[in-house]
């Protein structure tokens, strides 16, 4: 029962975007177990029920939080944290280009001196 409460707290922290990396890893490990999946389903059903008020209107604060968290979790990590460089601006491409250029110059010098 204690483990179930702990998982529930992790899920609530996750959907409110308050989990650190260690807690997210722990939550993902719990979600691979039947008990973890059950708790996650229960929490998400409860949260989904809070989206609609008694007048059948959408509660903006709850729906925005859930949709925002879902959107952030679907973005690739590198896209969310950094901008992608074109291939010709990456250091590996520049290094290879420089080596090829030096080899071509050396080959040209050798060719014309022989």
C-alpha positions in Angstrom: 0.0 0.0 0.0 2.9 2.3 0.8 4.4 1.7 -2.7 1.0 2.5 -4.3 0.9 5.9 -2.5 4.5 6.5 -3.6 3.7 5.8 -7.2 0.6 7.9 -7.1 2.7 10.8 -5.7 5.2 10.4 -8.5 2.5 10.4 -11.1 1.0 13.6 -9.7 4.4 15.2 -9.6 5.1 14.1 -13.2 1.9 15.5 -14.6 2.4 18.8 -12.8 6.0 18.9 -14.2 7.7 18.8 -10.8 9.6 15.5 -11.2 13.4 15.6 -11.4 15.3 13.1 -13.6 15.7 10.5 -10.9 12.0 10.5 -10.1 11.1 10.3 -13.7 13.3 7.2 -14.1 11.8 5.7 -11.0 8.3 6.4 -12.3 9.1 4.7 -15.7 10.4 1.6 -13.9 7.2 1.5 -11.9 5.1 1.8 -15.1 6.6 -1.4 -16.4 4.9 -3.3 -13.6 1.2 -4.2 -13.4 0.7 -2.3 -10.1 2.4 0.8 -11.5 0.2 0.7 -14.7 -2.9 0.3 -12.5 -2.0 3.3 -10.3 -1.1 5.4 -13.4 -4.4 4.5 -15.0 -6.3 5.3 -11.8 -4.6 8.7 -11.4 -5.1 9.7 -15.1 -8.8 8.7 -14.9 -9.2 10.8 -11.8 -7.4 13.8 -13.5 -9.4 13.4 -16.7 -12.6 13.5 -14.5 -11.4 16.9 -13.1 -11.3 18.4 -16.6 -15.0 18.7 -16.8 -16.9 20.6 -14.1 -20.4 19.8 -13.0 -21.8 22.1 -15.8 -19.9 20.0 -18.4 -17.5 22.9 -19.1 -13.8 22.2 -19.5 -11.7 23.3 -16.5 -8.9 25.3 -18.3 -6.3 25.0 -15.5 -6.4 21.2 -15.4 -6.7 20.6 -19.1 -3.9 23.0 -19.9 -1.6 21.4 -17.4 -2.3 17.9 -18.7 -2.1 18.9 -22.4 1.1 20.9 -21.8 2.7 17.9 -20.1 1.6 15.6 -22.8 3.0 17.9 -25.5 6.4 18.3 -23.7 6.7 14.5 -23.3 6.1 14.0 -27.0 8.9 16.4 -28.1 12.3 14.7 -28.7 14.7 15.7 -26.0 17.2 17.3 -28.3 14.6 19.4 -30.0 13.3 20.7 -26.7 16.8 21.5 -25.4 18.9 22.7 -28.4 18.6 23.8 -31.9 19.8 21.4 -34.6 22.8 22.6 -36.7 22.9 21.9 -40.4 25.4 19.1 -41.3 27.9 21.5 -42.8 28.2 23.5 -39.6 28.9 20.5 -37.3 32.5 20.1 -36.1 32.8 16.5 -37.5 32.0 17.6 -41.0 34.4 20.5 -40.8 37.2 18.3 -39.5 36.7 15.8 -42.3 36.5 18.6 -44.9 39.8 20.1 -43.6 41.6 16.7 -43.7 40.4 16.0 -47.2 41.4 19.5 -48.3 44.9 19.0 -46.9 45.2 15.6 -48.5 44.1 17.1 -51.9 46.6 19.9 -51.6 49.4 17.5 -50.7 48.5 15.3 -53.6 48.4 18.3 -56.0 51.9 19.4 -54.8 53.3 15.9 -55.1 51.7 15.5 -58.6 53.1 18.8 -59.9 56.6 18.3 -58.4 57.1 14.8 -59.9 
